[in-house]
Amino acid sequence: MKRLVHAVVGCGRVAPNHVDGFSALPDVEMRWACDRDLTTAESLARAHGLPRVTTDVHEVLADPEVDSVSVATGHATHHGLVAAALEAGKHVLVEKPLALSAEDGAALTSLAERAGRVLSVVSQHRYDRVVTAIRDWIGAGLLGSLVSGVVSLQCGRDDAYYAGSYWRGTYAGEGGSALVNQGYHALDVTRWLTGGLAVVGAVAGHTAPRGGMETEDTLAALLRGPQGALVTYQVTVASSITWRTRVEIIGTGGSVLFDLDHPGTLHLAEGNEELRAAAAELASAEVEQAPPGIGYYGISHRRQIADFAAAVRDGHQMIADDRAGLETLILLQDIYRVAGHEVAAPVLSALRS
Ligand SMILES: NC(=O)c1ccc[n+]([C@@H]2O[C@H](COP(=O)([O-])OP(=O)(O)OC[C@H]3O[C@@H](n4cnc5c(N)ncnc54)[C@H](O)[C@@H]3O)[C@@H](O)[C@H]2O)c1
């Protein structure tokens, strides 16, 4: 198997999950830790034994042996860094969202296609065991026709989380907050399970504003699936609870209730005998240990990174490819637009230009 040489650009909170995922694979060399802040890059490199450190992404991209790059920086920088990496011939795993605007996201998917490089947007919960099982059950008709869904995320992010960041809580840097950042996964997974979602209505609010936070802390939306299933979706970052999701998918033949917490848990599967037997089998499967780092990011960066590395080698279509990332970006921007929140302004201007 050809050795894969990988670099991480952006060495902040989520970067250890990328290093962990690539380090867990055979025939992968983790070479570069790149952060515009040298101390941050050095700290990641030291903690995980990465041999090279730089503050300049161009040094990474000029390394002819680097095959692939993780982009794990603030949202507004994704487009420029991903484009530069693809133009340098690298495969790219970019943290969600793909870009701040659908126009920029579409430009990146076209660029990846022209360059013949893998571009994947992190959506690790698509790889959670409970989520992949439910997707299989829906595909096999075990839930019948989907008619309804109830999706919620409550999490707590304090003043320091926003005040201490160069990008969070600002339209220019984050492009929104509760929906595009913490709420991204629940939206993406539900969209994947239902086969697509359109926006019926949405409202965004500042229910408990933090110092310096101009973006929404709470958002609620009504969404519709392709066969008419109605889904209520709500997210807040103003809870006292650090992280709790609930996703309920209701069909004419069965219902499931699960979460995207760690470990992801199936709380309920009611319906026919086949569904109950599949749920019992899932419940008996071993729970994997979380990697070091922030527990509520879950364990599935490892699985998406394994899928990414395999796609780089064999070209197969990933579960979380760039198209999936673009479609979720379009949906969340539609939600912001319908919510009529200020966050829609840069998005709409980008789409018009
Ligand atoms: N998948 C998940 O569960 C998950 C969890 C957390 C964060 N994220 C995503 O990961 C990304 C990063 O989030 P974070 O919490 O790690 O942010 P962070 O602010 O902790 O880290 C980002 C780092 O990028 C560096 N950086 C910015 N611009 C750079 C550039 N041009 N070149 C090199 N370095 C640069 C910053 O100095 C900073 O150290 C975001 O897109 C976020 O939404 C995803």
The ligand as an SDF file (V2000), in Angstrom:
LIG
                    3D

 44 48  0  0  0  0  0  0  0  0999 V2000
  -16.5340   17.9520   13.4680 N   0  0  0  0  0  0  0  0  0  0  0  0
  -16.6310   18.4270   14.7070 C   0  0  0  0  0  0  0  0  0  0  0  0
  -17.2470   17.8360   15.6080 O   0  0  0  0  0  0  0  0  0  0  0  0
  -15.9740   19.7270   15.0200 C   0  0  0  0  0  0  0  0  0  0  0  0
  -15.6760   20.0760   16.3440 C   0  0  0  0  0  0  0  0  0  0  0  0
  -15.0430   21.3130   16.5750 C   0  0  0  0  0  0  0  0  0  0  0  0
  -14.7450   22.1640   15.5310 C   0  0  0  0  0  0  0  0  0  0  0  0
  -15.0710   21.7950   14.2590 N   0  0  0  0  0  0  0  0  0  0  0  0
  -14.7710   22.6610   13.1120 C   0  0  0  0  0  0  0  0  0  0  0  0
  -13.3490   22.7100   12.9960 O   0  0  0  0  0  0  0  0  0  0  0  0
  -12.9300   23.9910   12.5200 C   0  0  0  0  0  0  0  0  0  0  0  0
  -11.9480   24.5700   13.5360 C   0  0  0  0  0  0  0  0  0  0  0  0
  -12.5910   24.6590   14.7870 O   0  0  0  0  0  0  0  0  0  0  0  0
  -11.7240   24.7320   16.1470 P   0  0  0  0  0  0  0  0  0  0  0  0
  -12.7280   24.7030   17.2400 O   0  0  0  0  0  0  0  0  0  0  0  0
  -10.6470   23.7290   16.1280 O   0  0  0  0  0  0  0  0  0  0  0  0
  -11.1250   26.2120   15.9830 O   0  0  0  0  0  0  0  0  0  0  0  0
   -9.8840   26.8620   16.7640 P   0  0  0  0  0  0  0  0  0  0  0  0
  -10.1220   28.3270   16.7150 O   0  0  0  0  0  0  0  0  0  0  0  0
   -9.7040   26.1890   18.0870 O   0  0  0  0  0  0  0  0  0  0  0  0
   -8.6350   26.4640   15.8530 O   0  0  0  0  0  0  0  0  0  0  0  0
   -8.4550   26.9910   14.5690 C   0  0  0  0  0  0  0  0  0  0  0  0
   -6.9570   27.2160   14.3630 C   0  0  0  0  0  0  0  0  0  0  0  0
   -6.7500   27.5920   12.9930 O   0  0  0  0  0  0  0  0  0  0  0  0
   -5.6730   28.4990   12.9610 C   0  0  0  0  0  0  0  0  0  0  0  0
   -5.6960   29.2250   11.6770 N   0  0  0  0  0  0  0  0  0  0  0  0
   -6.5920   30.1300   11.2490 C   0  0  0  0  0  0  0  0  0  0  0  0
   -6.2970   30.5480   10.0020 N   0  0  0  0  0  0  0  0  0  0  0  0
   -5.1860   29.8750    9.6340 C   0  0  0  0  0  0  0  0  0  0  0  0
   -4.4060   29.8560    8.4590 C   0  0  0  0  0  0  0  0  0  0  0  0
   -4.7080   30.6300    7.4020 N   0  0  0  0  0  0  0  0  0  0  0  0
   -3.3320   29.0310    8.4030 N   0  0  0  0  0  0  0  0  0  0  0  0
   -3.0090   28.2550    9.4600 C   0  0  0  0  0  0  0  0  0  0  0  0
   -3.7300   28.2360   10.6180 N   0  0  0  0  0  0  0  0  0  0  0  0
   -4.7970   29.0330   10.6950 C   0  0  0  0  0  0  0  0  0  0  0  0
   -5.8900   29.3740   14.1780 C   0  0  0  0  0  0  0  0  0  0  0  0
   -4.7170   30.0500   14.5840 O   0  0  0  0  0  0  0  0  0  0  0  0
   -6.3980   28.3540   15.2100 C   0  0  0  0  0  0  0  0  0  0  0  0
   -5.3430   27.8540   16.0240 O   0  0  0  0  0  0  0  0  0  0  0  0
  -14.2260   24.7760   12.3260 C   0  0  0  0  0  0  0  0  0  0  0  0
  -14.6420   24.6340   11.0020 O   0  0  0  0  0  0  0  0  0  0  0  0
  -15.2280   24.1000   13.2570 C   0  0  0  0  0  0  0  0  0  0  0  0
  -16.5750   24.2570   12.8680 O   0  0  0  0  0  0  0  0  0  0  0  0
  -15.6680   20.5980   13.9940 C   0  0  0  0  0  0  0  0  0  0  0  0
  1  2  1  0
  2  3  2  0
  2  4  1  0
  4  5  1  0
  4 44  2  0
  5  6  2  0
  6  7  1  0
  7  8  2  0
  8  9  1  0
  8 44  1  0
  9 10  1  0
  9 42  1  0
 10 11  1  0
 11 12  1  0
 11 40  1  0
 12 13  1  0
 13 14  1  0
 14 15  2  0
 14 16  1  0
 14 17  1  0
 17 18  1  0
 18 19  2  0
 18 20  1  0
 18 21  1  0
 21 22  1  0
 22 23  1  0
 23 24  1  0
 23 38  1  0
 24 25  1  0
 25 26  1  0
 25 36  1  0
 26 27  1  0
 26 35  1  0
 27 28  2  0
 28 29  1  0
 29 30  1  0
 29 35  2  0
 30 31  1  0
 30 32  2  0
 32 33  1  0
 33 34  2  0
 34 35  1  0
 36 37  1  0
 36 38  1  0
 38 39  1  0
 40 41  1  0
 40 42  1  0
 42 43  1  0
M  CHG  2   8   1  16  -1
M  END
$$$$
